[in-house]
């Protein structure tokens, strides 16, 4: 795929309400983060950057090649996977995103998805990839969800934002854009609105989608 974007999977949060690192929840016979990677592998994406934070050691203990991917990109399911560790996750989710952005080559489009939102369905993802603007957001029944796609002309300035500043958030920076620079893509996949934060929400997801 020409100008193939990179995918950022954010998994640096504390997961205090879930009680376990969300990416390490069991999904069928694998871990949720590996299931998410599997779904990404079916979209045509070639390179994933995974941002870890609070529970990075738990991920290393559970998935043997994750620690290696911090030093050298690893091949998995025909993907190239690079793992970035945010040593200061207490500064918020934007700090993990910003840490990853410093590792991405200039000029590339990127797609951002948090670990607690299931990957967009394949058919909708195909349309998502074909939609271009400074920012592309998926939308279901008038509500915005994930993933979000960013052109380099927009995301490059995110690296210069000062952590701790009240405006150092992706949603706030998007709101500052002119409406013509943002495309909202309506999709039928309701899962793009999910935030799987608690054991109850996880159980409901498994019952509804597995």
NORJO-V992716 format. One record per backbone hydrogen bond with DSSP energy under -0.5 kcal/mol. CO is the residue of the C=O (numbers start at 1). NH is the residue of the N-H. If there is no record, write none. Layout:
co={CO/CO}
nh={NH/NH}
//
This chain:
co={1/5/6/7/7/8/8/9/9/10/11/12/15/17/21/22/23/25/27/30/31/32/33/34/35/36/37/38/39/40/40/46/47/48/48/49/49/50/50/51/52/53/55/55/56/57/58/59/62/63/63/65/67/67/68/68/69/74/76/79/79/80/80/81/82/84/84/85/86/88/89/92/92/93/94/95/96/97/98/100/101/105/109/110/111/112/112/113/114/116/121/122/123/124/125/126/128/130/134/135/136/137/138/139/140/143/147/148/149/150/151/151/152/154/155/155/156/157/158/161/162/165/167/169/170/171/172/174/178/179/181/183/183/184/185/188/189/190/191/192/195/198/199/200/201/202/203/204/205/206}
nh={4/46/111/9/49/10/113/11/51/115/53/54/19/199/24/25/33/32/30/27/35/36/37/38/39/40/41/42/42/43/45/80/7/50/82/9/51/52/84/11/86/56/58/59/60/61/62/63/64/66/67/69/70/71/71/72/83/81/79/76/81/48/82/74/50/52/86/87/89/91/92/95/96/97/98/99/100/101/102/103/104/108/6/150/8/147/148/10/117/196/125/126/127/128/129/130/131/132/151/183/149/185/145/187/143/140/138/112/136/110/154/155/156/157/158/159/159/160/161/163/165/168/169/173/174/175/176/177/181/182/135/137/185/186/139/190/192/193/194/146/197/202/203/204/205/206/207/208/209/210}
//
